[in-house]
Amino acid sequence: MLDQNLVSEVLGAARAGGADFSELFVEDTLSTTLRLHQGQVKEAGGGNLFGAGLRLLYGDKVVYAYTNDVTTDGLRQLADAVAQARGGTGMTDRSGAGGLDFRRLEVKPLYQARQHPLSHGKREKLALMERAHGAAAGVGDVKTVDVNYLDRIQKVLIANSEGLWAEDERVWTRLMVSAIAQDGTLRESGYYGPGAGKGLEFFEEKTPEAIGAEAARIANAMLRAEYAPAGKLPVVIGNEFGGVIFHEACGHILETTAVEKNASVFADRMGQAIASSCVSAIDDGTIAGSWGMVNVDDEGMPGQRTVLIENGVLKSFMVDRVGELKTGYKRTGSGRRQNYTFAPASRMRSTYIDRGDRTPDDLIKSVSHGIYARTMGGGSVTPGTGDYNFAVNEAYLIENGEVTRPLKGASLVGNGARDLMNIVGVAGDLTLGQGMCGSVSGSLPTDVGQPHLLISEITVGGRA
């Protein structure tokens, strides 16, 4: 992607102000976005993002700058700018600068796309979308269908003053369907949007028809639902995107971006029980073909599987380079960024509650009166505390161990740290769901997930 002598010079020049460490991140990203509304093309876009970011560390203090001018002169100007940021003079004489003997990291792709998005045109991608639209439109009371497609191919180079040289290509593909069912004044929506770190072969495993049908099923199931009851009730939370609560309410406060600031309730709990003994939680960058897969992170460290919680006990945080310097915990391959305009930070990859030994039926049968939150929606979380409020997109009443009537307007209100202790059963049907996670280093593809699980008591928002 770039000449090694130039990169060596830039890294050396950047440290002329006295920095302990310098790192260059270069990316070339191509993306495609398409939208169908009622079977008609409404948007067809794409783009190319190309640029470089340069990071300096003075101890655990960070200086970061970036440019979209990745020419020799552009990178030299960037190096001089960051070198002078803390009072350095920059390098006016570059003779002999750098002199790094790079160690090329052999990046072994966890998954290689069989049908690379660049080998398929927009017409082929639109054909996939039309199949999803056809599977949802007119099903039951579905009146409106939106289909969105995206793919992204990111090529990166990470090089640093320790002599690391790592190159990687990342591929993501996703199809999202929103369906609206309507009967008179009644109107409800359903959504399903799976994706993967794969090419278009992903749609052989998760067909467009299945994606469209699931969105339509949810919309129809909720159309004539009655309002959910309010109060403190036992709740069975579904698998797949049900893991969004753990991700938002607990995952972020297990990242060292929170821990290093003492902005996490778990900051001083390492080695202690923070969850029920039936709970183990993982953050994994090594699931081949997953949406959150990391061949190498954005600091050039190979992806890892990190056990966060084991049988209720806190075992690890998610740690990037700066997090390691500030907390003393070892890096976990969790340094990630949206693109070259962001410095990396500790971020989640595929974060999930691991399999338990129960079945979903066991959990439901153990509840005499409660809620089955089959499909979760969006919500809000208070940073640091883990207090949350999440909508339930698809809910049902549980009566005497049986799932009965559909419910609408349900929300779950709780606290992540407290509710981890109130999980009394975990099933074995682990499934991952896909989303975009926003934090200090931008918006990133991450998996959330869990098996079905039972919380003994949680506040359900509904109608009293």
Buried (B, 14 or more C-beta within 10 A) or exposed (E): EBEBEBBBBBBBBBBBBEBEBBBBBBBBBBBBBBBBBEEEEEEBEEEEBBBBBBBBBBEBEBBBBBBEEBEEEBBBBBBBBBBBBEEBEBBEEBEEBBEBEBEEBEBEBBBEBEBBBEEBEEEEBBEBBBBBBBBBBEBBBBBBBBBBBBBBBBBBBBBBBEEBBBBBBBBBBBBBBBBBBBEEEEBBBBBBBBBBBBBBBBBEEBBBBBBBBBBBBBBBBBBBBEEBBBEEBBBBBBBBBBBBBBBBBBBBBBBBBBBBEEBBBBBEEBEEBBBBEBBBBBBBBBBEBBBBBBBBBBBBBBBBBBBBBBEBBBBBBBBBBBBBBBBEBEBBBBBBBBBBBBBBBBBBBBBBBBBBEBBBEBBBEBBEEBBBBBBBBEBEBEEBBBBBBBBBBBBBBBEEBEBEEBBBBBBBBBBBBBBBBBBBBBBBBBBBBBBEBEBBBBEBBBBBBBBBBBBBBBBBBBEE
